[in-house]
Structures are given as C-alpha cells and as structure tokens.
Amino acid sequence: CSRMLRQYANLVGLKENFTIYDTGDSKKVMKQAIEIAKVNLKHYSADSLINQVGKIKNNGITVEQFKPRVGHALDGIVAKVYPEYQKLLQIANAVDFDDLLLLAVDLLRHSPDLREALDTRFAYMMVDEYQDTNLAQYQLIRLLNHKFKNLAVTGDPDQSIYGWRGANISNILQFETDFSNTNV
C-alpha cells in the first residue's frame, strides 16, 4: 500500500514524499488534535483515542463516513478529534500506519482506471493467515480481484488471534460466498 500510495499520492491529497508516522508521532498529533477540538479527556487517554481511530480505519471508515453511535461517549469524542487528527496529518504530509490501508482502499474505490490497471498487474494474489484480515484489508483484496479473480488464501478460523487489531473472522467464514467458484 505504501508503494502504491507513493506512486499515486496526488490522487489522495498527499505528496509522494509523505511520512509514515510511528506510534509516538501519532500520539503527539493526537494530543494536538485533542487540544484543537477542546475535548476534556476525563475517562479516556490519547492512547485510547488512537486505538479507537485505528479500529475505525481498520473497518474502512473515513472521517467523512464516521457516524458516532448514540449513547457511546467515546464515539462522541472521536467524532470531534478524528477530523482534527486527519487535518494535522494532511498538513504535515503524513499518514499513520492505518492510513496506508484506508487510503489505498479509497484510492482504488475512486479511481476505476487505476483499479483496473492494478488488477491486471496483480492478476494473481495469495493471502496467508486470511483469518486475521481486517475489513480494510478485505476491501483491498476485493478491489484488486475485480477482473481476474485469481485469489488464493490460506487460513484457519480456529486460529484467529488478531481480533484486538481489527481482524474480522467473518472474512474467512464467508469466503466461499464472497468469492464465487471457490475451490477448497
């Protein structure tokens, strides 16, 4: 995703020399976003907000698409902080790790010609540990297997261990439904 985004950075509002922020850098930006949004963190920390924003991004949800759930205090805070966090990243020409997937998915969704070219370029794809893919990874795989549908995956639903990082077990459980003409 990083390589793809560097090549097509301008299509997602970045310059090709963008920086990928590590956890420490992301935390600094989140603290700035909290100040800008004037949010009082009585029960939450910058780390918990970064984790929540990461979960949201791993579910393929952009700032524009995020809708806070009624009655969820953390969602209300995220609704204020997430946009500011993304603005600060944009100003710095930076992305966090979760943006690599989210922006790649966004790029492929909104650039059908590019998606077709990449689908042709990556006519064969293999995904290991498929049971540990998150929704954004699933979307990326779907978008890059649009034309040729030459996808091989390996995985075991009984070994899914990355739920805490957004892994979605239904990706493997519904594989045969989502990808027709599957051979197991």
Secondary structure, 3 states (H helix, E strand, C coil): CHHHHHHCHHHHCCCCCCEEECHHHHHHHHHHHHHHHCCCCCCCCHHHHHHHHHHHHHCCCCCCCCCCCCCCHHHHHHHHHHHHHHHHHHHCCEEEHHHHHHHHHHHHHHCHHHHHHHHHHCCCEEECCHHHCEHHHHHHHHHCCCCCCCEEECCCHHHCCCHHHCECCHHHHCHHHHCCCCCC
